Amino acid sequence: MPNPVVHFEIQSTAPGQSQKFFADLFDWDVNTANPIGYGLVEAQDGHGIGGGIGDSDDGQTRVTFYVEVDDLQAYLDKAEELGGETVVPVTVIPDMVTMAMFADPTGAIVGMVQSDAP
């Protein structure tokens, strides 16, 4: 599949409660050993994708998936041409990821991450 889904994110108004719920429900190892308490969930045995469970920055609970692409700005432009809207412009989070987000014409928010490919 070109441009695979590579990460999921659960943003919660009660991230600790959500981290515990999903860990208990699915036996996920939710690792919060980082400065912001973001719960990282690793894919197991080559099945599925990794993700994270963290705090909501706007007070809304949501689930977002992230698609890997080779040119974030080109895909943001294409999304806008198709009736979508940029929600988060190309953003570099040092030593972690380069990402962007858009809303589809109905308001569903989708994230994208920059692939390592040139």
N, C-alpha and C positions, 0 to 999 in steps of 0.2 A: 504494500500500500504506500503510495507516495504521501509524504507529509503525515506521518503517523501521530496518533495521540501518545504523548510521552509522559504526562504528569496530570494528576488530579489535585484539586485543592478544595477543602471544605473550610469555608470561613464561617465562624460561629460567634454569636454574642456571648457564649459561655464555652470558650475553647477547651478548658480543662474537662468540663463535663462531656463535651463531644469526643475528646480524645479517649476518655475512659469508656464511653459508650461503644465506640467503634472497635476499640481494643478488646473489650469484653465480648461483643457480638461476633466478631470475625476472627478472634485470636490474633489480631495484628500486634506487632511490636511497634509501639508508637514512641519514638525517641525524642524527648524534649530537652536533651542535653546540649542546649545552645543558648546564647544570651537573650533571645526573645521568647523562648519557650514554645517555638513552632514545632509541632509534632510531626517529625518525618516518618513516613511509612515506606519501607523498601519493598520492592517486588521480591518474591520468594521463588527460588528454584527455577528462574527463567520464565515464570508465568506471571501475567498481568503487568501492570505498570506501578511505579512508585508514586507517592504523592505526599500531601501534607495536610495537617489540620491545625488551623491557627485562628487568631483573633480577627474579627471583622473590623475593617477600618471605617465603615460607615454605618454600623449598627444594624446591618441586614445580614441574615444568614443566607448563604448560597453555596452551590457546588459549581465549580468551574473546571473545565478540562483545557489542557494546553496541547497545541499542535506544533510539531517541529517543522520549521520552514527555513529556506536558505536565504531569504531576503525579507526581513520584517516589514520594511517600508513599502516594498512592492505589494505585499499581501494586504497591508492596511489600505493602500490606494485602491486595490482591486475590490476589497470589501466595501469601500465607500462608493465605488462605481456601481456596485450591485445593490446599493440602497442601505448599506450598513453605516456605522458611525464609529470613529476612533474613540475609545474610552481612555486608554493609557497609551501615549505615544511610545516610540522606541525608547526603552529605558535600560540602562546598564546598571546592574547591581554588582559592584566589584567583587571579584573572586567567586561569583556564584552563577549569574545568568544574565543574558541580554533578552529582554522580553517586551511584549506589547499586548494590548487587549483591544477588542472591538465588540460592538453590539451588532447583532444581525438586525434585519428590518423589523423584527417583532420585539426586540429588546433583550434577547438572550445574549449573555456576555460570554465570549470565548477568548482564551489566552493563546498566545503564540510564543515560542522560544526560538532563538536563533540556533540553527544547526552548526556543527563544527565545520561543515563542508564550505569551501570557498564560494 
